[in-house]
Amino acid sequence: MKKGFLLFITMILLAGCHRGNRLLYKAENYKVYGNRVVQGKYKAKVVSPTKMTSDYQSPANENFPNFIEFKFAVNGKDNELPVGVNHTFLLTPDKNGVVKLPMIEFGQKGKDETQSNPTGSLPANTKMEIRLDARNLMKDFKEKGFHEFSNGSRIYKDDFKGIFIAGNLSPLSWDFDNLATRKQFQLTDPDGDGIYTITVVMNPYEPENFTAKKWSLENDISDYPQLHSDIPLVDAMYNLSLDETVKDIESDGTFRTGESWPGVWTRDVSYSIILAYAYLEPEVAKTSLMRKVKNGRIIQDTGTGGAWPVSSDRSIWATAAWEIYKVTGDQEWLKAIYPIIKNSVDDDIKTLLNNRNHLMMGESSFLDWRKQTYPIWMNGVDISQSRCLGTNAVHYHTLTLLSRMATMMGDTTNRYEQLPDSIKADMNSQLWIPERGYYGQYLYGRNNFSLSTRSEALGEALSVLFGVADTARVRSVLEKTPVVEYGIPTIYPQIPGIPPYHNNSIWPFVQAYWNWANARFGNMAGVEQGLAALYRPAALFLTNKENMVAGNGDFRDTQVNSNRQLWSIAGNLATVYRIFLGMNFQVDGIKFTPVVPKAYRGSFEVSNFHYRNMDLSFKVKGFGDEISHFSIDGKERKEHFLSGNLSGKHQVVIEMNNEIQHEGRINLVTNRFSPAAPAQVKLTGEYLTWRPVKGADSYTVYRNGKFFQMVSDTSVRIPLTTRLAEYQVETRGKADNSFLSQPVDVISPRRVVKVEAETVASKSSLDYHGYSGNGFVELTKSKSRKLVFHFTVSHTGKYTIDFRYSNGSGPDNTDNKCAIRSVNVDNHFAGVAVFAQRGKDEWSNWGWSNPIQVELKAGKNTLTLSLEDFNENMNGEVNKAMLDYMRVRPL
């Protein structure tokens, strides 16, 4: 008897040991086991389902190069030296361990500057002292009232806020979008002599920047569904994520965005709800979504150029709200969300569509940090005109849901049935790249648009999950979209010279959507790699981080990062429900399509799952990608479906087929950077010229978005034209091509019609500078609400119209005061003019609105610029711009 008992105990211990030692995934630089994650000399270990340890430390301080590139930035903008030209120094500490650089003259590279590769490593916490001679800048302010930079832009004395430093080594970065808010990088001139100074501590090392050494459950998670599986790592990751969920619920019943991010953000909370919280925290999810409603419309959070319509992905809120309805079946909730979604979509349709195609305009969904994923030349106005993969997937799905809701609500004026199909058709015709087998990032340009051929991970996943891609495209996207060792990068290839955040990064929540898409449509290779890409960082870091560097999987060198990021937590939890249990909520119940890789074989048991009027438990046994037996309360069912009309306690048992019917594959690549785009592209006489790009094989010149000529030199002769022609240049590399350069306009000045704003309305008395003509007009919610321009053109045909304006209501990368006006030409609605923010209090910083293309008749024409109800921005109070003049050019 005793021997038998000991044998039984020994078998249990051996089985447990076997489960723990089971290799789940092996990559070149890390391994994921059933009870631990190993990466080089570092290891994370599962002690119990509620306790883990990790000795991981970021390697960022170990090899810190002693060669630096940096430049100065007036008002935090990239304006001191030409794009791609930087100050360069080898950093040599003196006997006191301090680096003292020679005096640098603003706008000039000095004789002491060198171009080099690093010759060694700089010690941690090395001080670097910099002195900048900015007396020429101050002299221009005093004598001329402005300073003109090498790129032709001007900064007026009244708009001057200070000088900052940007660079390539930590803690410096090339993040010009946020530089003006980071006062630690602002130079000072206490005695006013024009000599600015700053001391920067290079290679900063602080022990608290590293991960915790252990995690133990802190909060009561007993009210949540409980997980018990044969994989200790899966159980611990699940419980850690529930623990962090509790920490991210605020006292007001809303979700916090992350440890470092208080408050509710529309896209963050929506993507999190879709992944996990519609079914784990439906009431908190409801409260959080309703916090993002104003004036009966969904709020677009602060974003590039002043938020909506530059950023336009707020409608992901609709998918989150619909997911809650599917889970709860709450009719009152459906009645509440329908008018909110309808009002928001109606405004979007009027503002984000034009006559060029059926793709919605606006910044890439979630990728809302301008230069992280867009060419450096694109400002808020340019970005507002882009047609992005992820954003259009969101709009397509929103319109599909709204059409369905309208029918359910008995709305006989359902106007939303045709547009989703049109968006889908144009996504597949204009964004699909046949030779690569996946979708492109976005269409971009000004009067002519080109497709960026970078992949965009979230957009690829949403196109699969939301039904944009047909069966053949689904398989192609999942098997051919590039992934790297540590997961799927947000974009690929990476943009050179841009530090990791959205560029050169992996985001766990995006990884979770990618994993979900692979599981739902049968690509087991993608599921296996994707699970490892989620579990590795959460285990080593002992928290669900916001993001990590794509090249090395580390969290340290991303521009911003946070522990317990809400959507990262949701992605971890979704692994259990969306993949291992395969739960797909529908209006009338739950459909099950679980996927369990062979390495994860065994059982997954979930108890205490509350769904409508039910208390459910689930058990999935075995492995595979198809169900062999499905039962509810012991009764075999042919349909793998649980009706939502039941009540009480029920048990769902799923037995897998223990076979892999669809192995699939992944496109595993090395992390790669595209070449830089040509800089300083300009018209010199009859020639288009540009600076040479390091590593370029050749250059392609485009005219009006179409191939014009391929050259190996850095100039090309172009024909003069009486109609507007736009030229752009692309660097061709060995493996990838660059973004297209900023468009260069070529047209005879005699063909340009110009109407000064002060000739059609009272000019402003504000003391701003740099305007054309005799003044400018102030556009506000009370002043100049309607302007009427009369003008004459010589020929009937297509023209492009835009406006020179300024908007100093906020910075160019955030806030919510983008100015918007409606444009009618000859009594026909032509589109919306977007006057994005260009710099806080920079009212003498002039630029161009978006171009609006129209058909004009020869002779007199009339244009009306007006503030309409649907032109309300996200601020609601300030909708303001200074208008200099209108420009009309033939196409």
C-alpha positions, 0 to 999 in steps of 0.5 A, spaced: 500 500 500 505 504 502 509 503 495 503 504 491 502 511 494 509 513 493 509 510 486 503 514 485 506 521 488 512 520 484 508 519 477 505 526 479 511 529 481 514 527 474 508 529 470 509 536 473 516 536 472 515 534 465 510 539 464 514 544 466 520 542 462 516 542 456 519 546 450 513 551 448 518 555 443 525 555 441 527 562 437 535 564 436 535 568 442 530 565 447 526 559 449 519 559 452 518 553 456 512 550 460 515 553 467 520 558 465 523 563 459 530 563 458 534 569 454 541 568 454 544 569 461 537 571 464 531 567 466 524 568 468 521 562 473 514 560 475 514 559 482 507 557 483 500 560 479 501 566 483 508 567 484 514 568 479 521 571 479 526 574 474 533 576 473 532 580 467 536 586 466 536 591 460 543 590 456 542 598 454 548 600 458 553 595 457 555 597 450 554 605 449 557 608 443 562 614 444 560 617 438 554 622 438 550 625 433 545 631 435 543 638 432 539 644 436 532 645 435 528 652 435 522 651 439 523 643 439 523 643 431 528 640 426 530 646 423 537 648 425 541 644 420 538 641 413 535 634 414 540 628 415 546 633 417 548 633 424 553 635 429 558 629 430 563 628 435 567 622 439 566 623 446 572 623 450 571 624 458 577 628 461 580 626 467 574 628 471 570 623 467 566 629 464 565 630 456 566 638 454 565 639 447 568 645 443 563 651 442 558 650 436 556 656 432 548 655 431 547 653 424 554 651 422 558 644 423 565 646 426 572 644 424 572 640 430 567 635 428 568 629 425 565 623 422 567 616 425 564 610 428 564 608 435 571 607 438 569 604 445 563 605 450 562 611 454 561 609 462 554 610 465 552 617 467 557 621 464 556 628 464 556 632 457 557 639 457 555 643 451 556 651 449 552 654 443 553 660 440 546 663 438 548 670 437 547 670 429 540 668 431 539 673 436 542 678 431 537 676 426 531 677 431 533 684 433 535 687 426 530 683 422 525 680 427 525 673 424 531 668 422 531 664 416 533 657 416 537 653 411 530 650 409 527 657 407 522 657 413 522 662 418 521 663 426 519 670 428 522 673 434 515 673 437 514 666 436 521 664 439 520 659 445 527 656 446 532 652 443 533 644 445 537 639 443 536 632 440 540 626 438 541 619 437 544 617 444 540 616 450 537 620 454 537 624 447 532 622 442 530 625 435 523 625 437 522 633 435 514 632 436 515 632 443 521 635 444 518 642 446 515 639 452 521 636 455 524 642 458 530 637 461 533 638 453 532 646 453 538 650 453 539 656 457 542 663 457 542 666 464 546 672 462 543 673 455 549 674 451 547 669 446 551 663 449 546 657 450 549 652 455 546 645 457 549 639 461 546 632 459 548 626 463 549 620 457 548 613 458 543 614 464 543 608 469 538 608 474 536 601 478 529 603 478 529 603 470 529 595 470 524 590 471 522 587 478 525 581 481 519 578 483 511 578 482 506 575 487 499 576 487 497 582 490 489 583 489 483 578 490 482 575 483 477 570 486 471 574 482 474 573 475 474 566 472 479 561 474 484 558 470 487 551 471 492 548 465 497 543 464 502 549 463 504 553 469 507 559 465 500 560 462 496 560 469 501 565 472 501 569 466 493 569 466 493 571 474 498 576 473 494 579 468 488 579 472 492 582 478 494 588 473 487 588 471 485 590 478 490 595 479 488 598 472 480 599 475 480 606 478 475 608 483 470 611 479 469 605 475 473 606 469 479 603 466 486 606 467 490 606 460 496 604 464 501 605 470 504 611 467 497 613 463 491 615 468 485 616 464 481 613 459 483 614 452 478 612 446 482 607 442 486 604 448 480 602 452 476 600 445 481 595 443 482 592 450 475 591 451 474 588 444 480 583 446 478 581 453 474 586 457 467 586 454 466 579 457 471 580 463 469 587 466 462 589 462 460 594 467 467 597 467 467 597 460 461 600 459 462 606 464 469 607 460 466 607 453 461 612 456 466 617 459 469 618 451 462 621 449 461 628 448 455 632 445 452 625 443 459 623 439 465 619 440 471 623 442 477 623 438 483 623 443 488 629 443 492 627 437 496 630 431 495 637 429 489 637 434 486 631 433 480 630 429 479 629 423 487 629 422 486 622 427 480 619 425 480 612 428 475 614 434 470 609 431 473 603 434 469 605 440 463 602 436 466 595 435 468 595 442 460 597 444 458 592 439 462 587 443 459 588 449 452 588 446 454 581 444 456 579 450 451 582 455 445 582 450 443 588 453 437 592 449 438 598 453 445 598 451 444 598 444 439 603 444 444 608 448 450 606 443 446 607 436 445 614 436 452 616 438 455 611 433 450 614 428 452 621 429 459 620 429 459 616 423 455 622 419 460 627 421 466 622 419 462 621 412 462 628 411 469 630 413 473 624 411 471 622 404 472 626 398 471 625 390 477 621 389 475 614 392 471 611 397 477 610 402 476 614 409 482 619 410 486 620 417 492 618 421 493 610 422 489 607 427 493 607 434 500 610 430 498 617 432 506 619 433 507 623 426 514 622 424 514 615 428 510 612 422 510 617 416 515 621 412 519 627 416 516 632 411 509 630 412 505 635 417 498 634 420 495 637 414 498 632 410 497 626 415 489 628 415 489 626 407 492 619 408 488 613 407 491 608 412 490 601 412 488 600 419 484 606 420 480 604 413 479 597 416 476 600 423 471 605 418 469 599 414 467 595 420 464 600 424 459 602 418 458 594 417 455 594 424 452 601 424 448 598 418 446 592 422 444 596 428 440 601 424 436 595 421 435 592 428 433 599 431 428 599 425 431 605 422 428 605 415 433 611 413 439 606 413 444 609 409 450 605 411 449 599 407 453 600 400 459 604 403 462 599 407 462 595 400 465 601 397 471 601 402 472 594 402 473 594 394 478 600 394 482 597 400 483 591 396 484 595 389 488 600 392 492 598 398 493 591 396 500 589 394 500 583 389 507 582 389 508 582 396 502 578 398 499 583 404 496 590 404 500 596 404 501 601 409 497 607 406 496 612 400 500 618 402 501 625 398 498 632 396 495 632 390 497 625 388 497 619 392 502 613 392 502 607 396 507 606 402 509 598 401 511 597 408 507 592 412 502 595 418 501 590 423 495 592 426 492 594 419 493 587 417 490 583 423 484 587 422 483 586 415 483 579 416 479 579 423 474 584 420 473 581 413 476 585 408 480 580 406 477 574 402 480 567 403 486 567 398 488 574 401 487 572 408 492 566 407 497 570 404 497 576 409 498 571 415 503 567 411 507 573 408 507 579 412 514 580 415 515 578 422 521 578 426 524 573 432 521 577 437 514 578 434 510 582 429 513 589 428 508 595 428 511 597 421 516 593 416 521 595 414 523 600 419 524 608 418 532 610 419 533 615 424 527 614 428 528 611 435 523 606 437 516 607 439 511 605 433 517 605 429 522 599 430 517 596 435 513 591 437 506 592 441 503 586 445 496 588 444 498 588 436 501 582 437 495 579 440 490 581 434 495 578 430 495 572 434 487 572 434 487 572 426 492 567 425 488 562 430 481 564 427 484 562 420 488 556 421 495 558 421 498 554 426 506 557 425 503 564 426 500 562 433 506 558 435 510 564 434 505 569 436 504 566 443 512 566 445 512 573 442 507 575 448 509 570 453 517 572 453 516 579 455 511 579 460 515 573 463 521 576 463 519 583 465 514 581 470 509 586 467 505 587 461 509 592 458 507 597 453 512 596 447 519 593 446 524 594 441 523 590 435 531 589 434 532 586 441 526 585 444 528 590 450 523 595 453 529 600 455 530 604 449 523 605 446 521 613 447 515 612 452 513 605 456 509 603 461 508 597 466 501 594 466 499 597 459 491 596 459 491 593 452 497 589 453 494 586 459 488 585 455 492 581 449 495 576 454 488 575 457 485 574 450 490 568 449 486 564 453 479 566 451 480 567 444 485 562 442 485 556 447 478 556 448 476 559 441 470 564 444 467 568 438 461 572 441 455 572 437 448 576 438 445 569 440 450 566 443 458 563 443 461 560 437 467 555 439 473 554 435 479 553 439 486 552 437 491 549 441 499 548 438 501 541 440 507 544 445 501 546 449 497 539 449 493 537 455 487 541 458 485 548 459 480 549 465 476 555 466 471 556 471 466 561 474 465 565 467 459 569 468 455 570 461 448 573 461 444 569 466 449 563 466 455 561 470 459 557 466 465 552 466 470 550 460 474 544 459 479 544 452 483 537 452 488 535 447 491 539 442 489 541 434 486 546 430 479 542 429 474 539 434 473 532 435 467 532 440 463 538 443 458 537 449 454 541 454 453 538 460 455 531 458 451 531 452 454 531 445 453 537 440 454 537 433 454 545 433 460 548 437 455 553 439 452 555 446 446 559 446 445 565 450 438 564 452 440 558 457 440 560 465 444 557 471 450 553 471 453 549 465 459 546 463 462 546 456 467 540 454 471 540 448 476 535 445 481 537 440 482 532 434 490 531 436 492 533 429 494 539 426 490 540 419 493 547 417 501 547 419 501 554 415 508 558 415 510 565 417 515 570 414 520 570 419 525 576 417 531 580 420 529 586 422 531 591 417 531 599 415 529 602 409 534 607 406 533 614 408 528 618 403 532 624 399 533 630 402 533 638 400 529 636 393 528 642 390 528 645 383 534 649 380 533 652 373 530 646 369 533 641 374 530 637 380 536 636 385 537 633 391 542 631 396 545 624 395 543 618 400 548 614 403 547 606 401 543 608 395 543 604 389 539 609 385 533 613 385 526 613 382 523 620 380 515 620 380 511 625 376 504 626 379 505 620 383 507 615 377 514 613 374 518 618 371 525 616 370 530 612 374 537 615 375 543 614 378 545 621 379 542 626 384 539 631 379 534 630 373 532 635 367 524 636 368 519 639 363 516 646 364 508 645 364 503 650 364 499 645 369 501 643 376 506 637 376 508 634 383 515 631 383 518 626 388 524 622 389 525 615 392 531 612 394 532 605 391 536 600 396 538 593 395 532 590 399 527 596 400 526 603 398 525 609 402 519 613 402 517 618 397 520 625 398 516 632 399 513 634 393 516 639 389 511 643 385 512 645 378 508 650 375 508 657 371 506 663 376 502 666 371 497 660 371 496 661 379 490 665 381 491 668 388 485 671 392 487 675 399 483 673 404 483 681 407 479 683 400 473 679 402 473 680 409 475 685 414 483 684 416 485 682 423 488 687 427 492 682 431 500 683 431 502 677 427 508 677 421 510 673 415 503 674 411 502 676 404 498 682 401 496 687 406 493 682 412 490 676 414 483 674 416 481 671 423 477 665 423 473 663 429 467 661 431 464 668 432 468 671 426 468 670 419 464 664 419 462 665 412 467 668 407 465 668 399 471 668 394 470 670 387 475 668 382 476 667 374 480 662 371 481 661 363 480 654 362 474 649 364 477 643 367 480 640 374 483 645 379 486 644 386 484 649 391 488 650 398 489 656 403 495 659 406 493 659 414 496 659 421 494 655 427 497 657 433 492 654 438 497 648 440 503 644 438 503 640 431 503 633 435 497 633 440 491 637 443 484 638 440 484 644 436 484 643 429 480 648 425 475 645 420 471 649 415 467 647 409 468 649 402 463 650 397 464 651 389 459 654 385 454 652 390 456 645 390 460 642 396 467 640 395 470 638 401 473 640 408 479 645 409 483 642 414 487 647 418 491 643 423 495 646 429 502 648 427 505 650 434 503 653 440 502 660 440 506 660 433 501 665 429 506 667 425 508 660 422 504 659 416 503 653 412 498 650 407 491 647 408 489 640 404 488 641 397 481 640 394 480 638 387 474 641 383 472 642 376 471 649 374 468 652 368 472 658 364 470 665 367 468 667 374 467 662 379 465 662 387 468 659 393 464 659 400 468 657 406 464 656 412 463 654 419 458 648 419 455 644 424 459 638 422 465 642 422 466 642 430 472 639 432 474 635 439 475 642 443 468 645 442 470 652 444 476 653 440 476 652 432 480 658 430 485 659 424 488 665 421 487 666 413 492 669 409 490 667 402 486 662 397 490 659 391 487 656 385 492 652 380 490 648 374 491 640 374 
